[in-house]
């Protein structure tokens, strides 16, 4: 029953990506861990492929509608790609299964990775919920150095938790480059596709991959992104952004409560 629900939920991963330009990993990682029972590190690897492949499909119509800023995507993406590949290939496998243990407390690798993921989602949600006015495009605000630094940092965090990073990339694009929300969405899909698929290469060399399962989930997510793209064309950007923020907050709190042991 849980697996059937997981397959239906996979369609929602694509719908969220298509409508919001991010947030696919917000759903994909909990789906893989809690509905399919996949270990978090492998789930994060699967999430990179699912979100990366789906984002690539979603970025194509955005590019045709001139909603992808390639200059920003490349400048942001190159340092991010280096950071995510390095993190997935060397740092994540080096983390021990038991990170910290005392007489009354044990911090496992699972709790650490999912806990970081949950905290990042909660923090990222606040700016999306609070900002009611959409920033206007202002190329004078383009902060090249900060874009490179932010790309590297998000690449590291994306590699660490296996998230596509849209819930972090979109606010960064808006506030560091002056892109409006809908162009930030399209550019985010482009960045996520490149980051996630190249980051996944580090996992192919490290973990055994269940390709039939992974491709079936990805196919469902691709169907969902086509519906999500249609939704994005009809709904105002401010509504989509606030929905994105509330979804991020809800899933972040759920993961933190679930992994703290307060919710069995």
N, C-alpha and C positions, 0 to 999 in steps of 0.2 A: 504493500500500500504506500509506504513512504517513497519507494522508488518510482512508482507511477506519478505521485505528486511531484517528484523531482523532475521528471521529464516534462510535465506541464510547466513547471517553474522555469525550465531552461528557455522556453519561449519568452518569458518575461525578461530574461537577461538581455536578449536582443532588443526587445521593445524599449527597455530603459536606455540602452546604448543609442538606439536610433533617435529617440525623443530628446535625450538629455546630453548626448556626447560623452557620457561617462556613467559610472555607477554600475556597470555590468558586473564587476568583481564584488560589489557590495552584495549582489545576489548570488553570484556563481560560487564564491567560496563557502558561504553558509549552506547552499544547496548541496555541494559536494561533501562537505563535512557532516552535516546534520541529517540529510535525507539519504545520501548514498553511503555514509559511513566510511568515507575515504580519509586516510591519515592527512593532517593539515599540510605537511610539506609537499606531499604528492598532489593534494588538492590545489595548492597554490601553483604548482607546475601546470596542471590541467587548466586552471583558470587563465593562465597566461595565454595558452593556445586558443581557448574558447573565445576569450575577449579580444585577442589579437586578430584572429581570423574574421570574427564578426565585425570588428571595427573597420577592417580593410574593406569589407563589402559595403559598410555604411558610409565610408569616406568617399566612395566613388560618386554617388549622386550629389553629395555636398560639394565636391570639387566642380562638378558640372554646373552647379548653381552659384559658383564663385564664392563659396563659403569656407574655403580653405586657404589660409595664408601660408604659402609654402616657405617663404623666407623665415618666418617665425618658427614654423614646424621643424625646419632643418636645424636652425640655430639652437632651438630648445632640445631637439631630438638627439643630436650627436653626443653631447656629454652624458645625456640620460642613457643612451644605448650602452656606452662604455661602462657606466656605473651598474646598470641592471645586469648585464652579462657577467661582470666580475663578481657581483654579489651572489647571483644564482650558482655560479660555477664553483666558487671557493668559500665564500663566507657562510652561506646557509648550511652546506654539508659539514662545516667545521663546528657548528653549535652543538654541544652535547645534549643528550636526551633529558638529563637532569641538570639544569643550569645552576640552581641554588637549592641547598637542602639544610634545614635546621631541625631541631627536635619538634617544632610545632608548625613548620611551613616547608613546602616543597614547590619550587618553581620549575615546571617542565618546559621543554622546548615548545610543545603545543600551546601551553598557556602564554608563554612569552610572545610567540608570533601572532596568535589570535588577539592577545591583549593589546599589542602595539597597533594591530589593524583596527581594533575597536576604538582606541583612543584617537587615532588619526581621523577616523570618520566623524567622530563627535566634534573634534576641533574644526575640521573642514566645513562641517554643516553650518556653523554659526554665521560665517560671512555670507553664505548663500541665502540664509533665511533673513538676515538683517537687512541686506542691501535691497531696498525697494526700487531705487532708480538705477537704470542701466547705464553703465559708463559709455561715453561716446568715444568713437575712434579718434585717437590723437597720436600721430606718429612721433611727435616731439617727446612723448612720454616713454618711448621705447628705451628700456634700460638694458643694454646689451650684456653688460657684466652680470647684472642680477639674474637675467634670463639664463645665462650659462650656469651660474651657481645654483639657481633653482632647479634647472634641468638635472644637474648632477645629484642634488639632494633627493629629488623625487625619484630619480633612477635607482638610487640606493634603497629608498624606502619601498619602491615598487618591487625590486628584486627580493627584499627581505620578506615581505608579506605576500607576494604573488598577486598584488592588485594591479589592474591596468593603470590606475592612477588618475583617472578622469576627475574624481572628486577633489584632487589636489591640483591637477593641471589647469582646469578651467578657471578657478580663481586666480592662479598665477598669471595666466595669459591675459585676463581682464585687467588686473591691477598693475602688471609690470609692462605690458605692451600697449594697453589702451584699446584692445579689440573689444567690439561689442559681443554680447552673449552668443548670438547665433554663429558668428564667425569663429569665436572661441570654441564652440561646440564642434564645428567642422574640422578645425585645426587640431583639436584634441583627439578626434577619431583618427586622424592621420598619424599623430604622435604615438597614440596608444597602439595602433596596428604595428608600427615599426618596432617600438620598444618591446612589446609583449612577444611578438614572434621571434625576434632576435634573442630576447632573454630566455625564451623557451628552449633555444638551442643548447644552452648550458645544462638544461634538465635532461634533454635527450641523451646527453653523454653521461649522465649520472644515475638516472632512475629508469626502471622498466616501465614502458608506456602501454596501456591497454588501448590500442588504436581503435578497435571497433566501438568501444564505449565512448571514447573521446570524440570521434568523428560524428557519432549519432547525436550527442549533446550539442556539438557545434552546429550541426545542420539545423536543429530546432531553433537555436539562437539566431541563426542567419534568417530563418523565416520570421522570427520576431522583429528583427531590426528593420525589415521592410515595412511592417506595420508601424513601428516607432517613428520611422522617417515621415510617414504620412501624417502622424499625429503632430510632429514638430512643425509641419507646414501650416497647420490650422490653429495652433494654440499660440498666444502671446508669449514672448520670451520670458517676461517677468513671472508668469505663472509656472512655466517649466522650471525656471531656476529655483523658485521657492519649493516646488514639489521635489526637486532634486535634493534640496537641503533637508527637508523633513524626512525623506526616505533615508538619506545618509545618517541622520541623527537616530532614527528609530532602529536601524540595523546595527549601528555602532553600540547603542545601549543594550540591545539584545545580546550581542556577542560578549560584552563585558559582564553582564549579569550571568549569562550561561557559563562562561569560563571561570567565574569567581566561585562557582559551586552553590550559589544561592538559589539557582533554578535547576532542578534535576533534569 
